[in-house]
Amino acid sequence: MNVLAFPILTLLTVLPLIGAAIALFSGRHARVVALFTTLACLLLSLFVWTRIPADGSIGLVERAAWAPSLGIEYHLGVDGLGGLMLVLSAIVTLMAVDAAQHRVHHMPGLFFGLVLTLEAGLFGSFTALNFFHWFLFWELSLIPAFFLIKLWGGSKRGPAATQFFIYTMAGSVALLLSFLAIFYATTSKDAPGTMDFIQLTQMAASGQLAQMVTAHLGPVMPWLAVGVLAGFAVKVPLMPFHTWLPAAYAEAPSPVTMLLTGAMSKMGVYGLLRIAIPIFGPQISAMRTPLLFLAAATVVMGAWAAAAQTDLKRVLAYSSINHLGYCLLGIFALAVPAAGAAQQANQAAALNGVILQMFNHGLTAAALFWFISMIQFRSGGLRGINDFGGLRKPAPVFAGLMGIALFSSLGLPGLNGFVGEFLIFRGVFPLSWIAATVSVLGLLVTAVVILTVIQKVFSGPVPERWAAFPDLHHGERMALAPVIGLMFLLGLVPQLIVNTINPTVQYLLAHWRF
Amino acid sequence: MLIQNDLLLLNVKDLPIPPQAWIVRWLWLIPVLPALAAGVISLLKQRFRTVSSCLAIGSLSCSLLLSIAALSYVIDTRNLLLHFGFNPGFHDIVDFTWFRFGSSTVDLGWVLDPLAAIMLVMVSFVGLLIFIYSVGYMAHDENFTRFFCFMSLFAGAMLGVVISNSLLLLFMCWEIVGLTSYLLIGFWYQKPSAAAAAKKAFVTTRVGDIFFLLGIVWLFTQTGTLLFYNHGVGSLEGLALVNLLSQHAGLGLSAAGAIGLLIFAGAVGKSGQLPLHVWLPDAMEGPTPVSALIHAATMVAAGVFLVARVYPLMSIGAAPHGTTAALTVVTWVGASTAVFAALIAVAQNDIKRILAYSTISQLGYMMAGLGLGGVAVGMFHLITHAFFKALLFLGAGSVIHGCHEEQDIRRMGGLRADMPLTFITYAIGMLALCGFPIFFSGFWSKDGILEAAKHWDISQGPFYLLVFGALLTAFYMTRQVCYVFFGQWRGHEAAHESPKVMTLPLAILAFFAITLGVIGTPAWPWFHAFLENRTASFSWHGFAEPGLGLLMLMSSLVVFLGLGLGWRLYGDKSPKPEAPDALERSAPWLWAPLRDRLYVDEFYGVTVIAFYAWWARVADWLDRRIWGGIVAVVAWLFGLWAQLNRLLDIDWVDGGFDKTCEELSSGGGLLSRVEGGRVQNYLRILAAAVVALVAILLWSSRP
């Protein structure tokens, strides 16, 4: 149901592509073009956010037939979850373009063109409701990311980019095969098969989908679920399918890392919520215990591995794995069959927490990598945790703002990182107290890691060579102020987000069957 | 409580119910004003020193005035209700919804009850005195402005903990208190030891906090609300408590007990109880006003306050002369901490570290008081301790300032002549801490705890521990005072008295260290009655309680014994700084472990910290070698497969194809010779063909 008689979601997806085409030929002015485009996209996405249906269902729908005999349809729509992801992608891309000020020396036109294409891929995958269309954008975002790492990355960018691309592609292949099987199973002599997410959700809820699959292909439904999970397990990532991440995050130029951690990782979580859980609910519920174990391992081992790193970008990369582990924890914990009223309150808490955490982590992690890129620029390329010391003296404002972002990542109440984590634990504890109790260790270890970063980088005596470390100048302060302000705002007034996503959470939970 | 509230409502129905008092509606200003001041100060540049200190002191003064108004409101309302014969138990609350999830809500709010009112006045008053003192103490520091920003934020967050009606809001303010503690311990961040101490404080309290968080989500799940009081349906009110009591949580505990213990774990971290006490002595790296306010009077008391706040949860289910599992744990942890820390304090040489271990010990007393005798007993000691401990720390700060930043007591001495005001106020504080009989508040509060311990039916163990602790307290404080104020001056430059802006708060605190005892004597237990919703009248018969006189006599004797032993060993002597301590000479086997803090830090170093570092390496190794290795093996297998394919393609398929082509080519080469173009060959073949043709024709035409 589209309340606007205007294909706004299509416009939102196409706008960055137009910007990319212009940026490609703009040479030195590509960044300005990109800034304007991302700003326009941000305003548009905020507009979409205000137009999301209040009852939590999918709105702003656009449908058009594409290739009916293949089950391919141009079907877009957005609810609270998708809308929030659109806003996040727009914010993170704007931050990334802003951060790319000094980082891009050669081929700026190509760089910003690729960034904008990536943004289009993000927007497309967060609004698509048909598998083909969704998969198209899923892959579309991968290709610019590969080239961005390969052409502008650090010293080991070749292997990092290749591993990132191939590993994600392998997961995508499993996804594709599962959906082809679904398509085949849902084909009948009257009608071609379906790849529509809404329709498949309904069929899965009524049990019809499992019947059709078993009738056509035998007892392969659990394997199809595994295939779908594999695709998302690599993207989010879930341990142990995460080894591509530290290298990719470290070798990518920082603006690209901001995009990777801020938005692209959320594509995986979104996929779990939009595709895997609704369509394969009972199968995932059957695998709940091993999945919870892996999620808890992601939380705890991700945080602990961060403690052993010496490259600041790798520390934050593993910390990202830890934070996304909380999302996975919440998602797998709520896959309980036949939930009563009390369990439903727990599920609602967990799901709200997951969605909040997706946004808050995206914002905070992108900000942190922005700060790292500033450090790297000022230090002439150094970014080891032991390379610095006492930076708080020459650069107090920098230390203060980065400190705020670091404490938000730690989950300090009053900043945006706390509410999502609190809701996740509120939801997961009654659903699986063992997983919750193990995962609180992640909170402790993260605190140690982040405080160690602050201690080594900002405290202690100032070495001679950092005595003239430049503080943030006016332009950087202006750029960072809204981000830091948003961290405070969302920490104190989370209703701004929760009021819109809660109806969607209730709607989703009502339509999911485990 | 539920029944009593209902009774109240039933009878008051006919009376005109007044609108909620303005002080209750505006109670939120008390924490918000200092927090706002902190926000404003954070935007000011370093040179606006007067503005920032005025903002901080001004906002806290307003909070103090509002707190006094709140206390007088509570007292008046109580008196009114008592006059009409009603039970004056009440909690004036204001709740609001923060956000919804599913069909539930997360509510926050604030409450004004006797407990909150008392704490509000104490925190804001002591805080204000310390702020004023800091103007003098931090005058030469270049980060003066930032100091007041952090202190103001701390004051706001601490006051928020006090008035919070929601366990979640309490936790949020609690964490912010921890943040400001971190920022203030590490205030002189260029000192590596200060930065390390700040991190240690935050991490150690976080260990407690993760259990606290589990308790919070458990309580939330079980009762559906985190509000303490909510017209009967709060988590500390009748229905919820009965519900929690009936749920079993394993290990013989009810859900109430398990949640209570989890919440207590948070208090253990924040209040420096065994085994999470290790951060408090290191926290002395911060400036002395910080040690006074945060690590003596208020923040560390937040743990005790928390246990007092959730006391209904921890005490539900107790038999008439018994106690609950949760309170038993609280008592034993408190009593053992009291003795453990007092032992270590005996052998320390840094003036602030002695006081730090003393604080840990006294917090143990408070916890034990809560477990043994209830909220009033523990809280009375908290309030008296806040005043005399802050006095002692500020006095120590005055001494350090006067001795030109010297902190080792072996290099001080004879200061009662050079710093008379400091000496007198410090002596008052020291006697209050020791519990010198009658005239000092510490005697009455500590005796309350000892009395409760004597009457504890479970065990007399805590009683003997606490009495031993009192002996040690008197001993180590005498030792400290003798080293610092008696004997000869052993320092380098001459010492001088501190300015009025520092000695005036000392005098005010000394006054209260003496007079606060009056409100908690057995003759007039006003404080206990106030917190326990009873009336209290002045009567000498209060002293006639059986065993009380004997107990007071005994505890006085213990104090005198400690003072005497201390004087005997350290008296008016003046040992050289390098000479071994008097106790060290007589019992070196005892001295070394005590001086080395009973090796707790070392123990943690080889267990917890070593495990942390090792497991981090394991996690990294797993990533690089195992998971990364598997990916590398798969990639290598793919490479192998690619090589095999190349072999197939180039050597076999391609090769076979090439061979065939060669054959064809050579065949073609052979054939091409036929079409060679050389006429002699053609003639040769023509001739041969003619011969063959003639031969065939002759053969076929034979008759």
Chai-1 contact restraints between the chains, C-beta under 6 A:
chainA,res_idxA,chainB,res_idxB,connection_type,confidence,min_distance_angstrom,max_distance_angstrom,comment,restraint_id
A,P240,B,W627,contact,1.0,0.0,6.0,A-B,restraint_1
A,T243,B,W627,contact,1.0,0.0,6.0,A-B,restraint_2
A,T243,B,G628,contact,1.0,0.0,6.0,A-B,restraint_3
A,T243,B,V631,contact,1.0,0.0,6.0,A-B,restraint_4
A,M301,B,A619,contact,1.0,0.0,6.0,A-B,restraint_5
A,W304,B,W615,contact,1.0,0.0,6.0,A-B,restraint_6
A,W304,B,A616,contact,1.0,0.0,6.0,A-B,restraint_7
A,W304,B,A619,contact,1.0,0.0,6.0,A-B,restraint_8
A,A305,B,A619,contact,1.0,0.0,6.0,A-B,restraint_9
A,A305,B,D620,contact,1.0,0.0,6.0,A-B,restraint_10
A,A305,B,D623,contact,1.0,0.0,6.0,A-B,restraint_11
A,A307,B,A616,contact,1.0,0.0,6.0,A-B,restraint_12
A,A308,B,A616,contact,1.0,0.0,6.0,A-B,restraint_13
A,A308,B,R617,contact,1.0,0.0,6.0,A-B,restraint_14
A,A308,B,D620,contact,1.0,0.0,6.0,A-B,restraint_15
A,A345,B,G102,contact,1.0,0.0,6.0,A-B,restraint_16
A,A345,B,S104,contact,1.0,0.0,6.0,A-B,restraint_17
A,A348,B,F101,contact,1.0,0.0,6.0,A-B,restraint_18
A,A348,B,G102,contact,1.0,0.0,6.0,A-B,restraint_19
A,A349,B,F101,contact,1.0,0.0,6.0,A-B,restraint_20
A,N352,B,F101,contact,1.0,0.0,6.0,A-B,restraint_21
A,G390,B,Q190,contact,1.0,0.0,6.0,A-B,restraint_22
A,R392,B,Y189,contact,1.0,0.0,6.0,A-B,restraint_23
A,L412,B,E175,contact,1.0,0.0,6.0,A-B,restraint_24
A,P413,B,M172,contact,1.0,0.0,6.0,A-B,restraint_25
A,P413,B,E175,contact,1.0,0.0,6.0,A-B,restraint_26
A,G414,B,I176,contact,1.0,0.0,6.0,A-B,restraint_27
A,F425,B,V217,contact,1.0,0.0,6.0,A-B,restraint_28
A,R426,B,V217,contact,1.0,0.0,6.0,A-B,restraint_29
A,R426,B,F220,contact,1.0,0.0,6.0,A-B,restraint_30
A,F429,B,V217,contact,1.0,0.0,6.0,A-B,restraint_31
A,P430,B,T221,contact,1.0,0.0,6.0,A-B,restraint_32
A,V440,B,I210,contact,1.0,0.0,6.0,A-B,restraint_33
A,L443,B,I210,contact,1.0,0.0,6.0,A-B,restraint_34
A,L444,B,R206,contact,1.0,0.0,6.0,A-B,restraint_35
A,L444,B,I210,contact,1.0,0.0,6.0,A-B,restraint_36
A,A447,B,R206,contact,1.0,0.0,6.0,A-B,restraint_37
A,V448,B,V203,contact,1.0,0.0,6.0,A-B,restraint_38
A,L451,B,K199,contact,1.0,0.0,6.0,A-B,restraint_39
A,L451,B,F202,contact,1.0,0.0,6.0,A-B,restraint_40
A,Q455,B,A195,contact,1.0,0.0,6.0,A-B,restraint_41
A,Q455,B,K199,contact,1.0,0.0,6.0,A-B,restraint_42
A,S459,B,Y189,contact,1.0,0.0,6.0,A-B,restraint_43
A,S459,B,A195,contact,1.0,0.0,6.0,A-B,restraint_44
A,G460,B,P192,contact,1.0,0.0,6.0,A-B,restraint_45
A,G460,B,A195,contact,1.0,0.0,6.0,A-B,restraint_46
A,P461,B,Q190,contact,1.0,0.0,6.0,A-B,restraint_47
A,P494,B,F99,contact,1.0,0.0,6.0,A-B,restraint_48
A,Q495,B,F99,contact,1.0,0.0,6.0,A-B,restraint_49
A,V498,B,F99,contact,1.0,0.0,6.0,A-B,restraint_50
A,N502,B,R100,contact,1.0,0.0,6.0,A-B,restraint_51
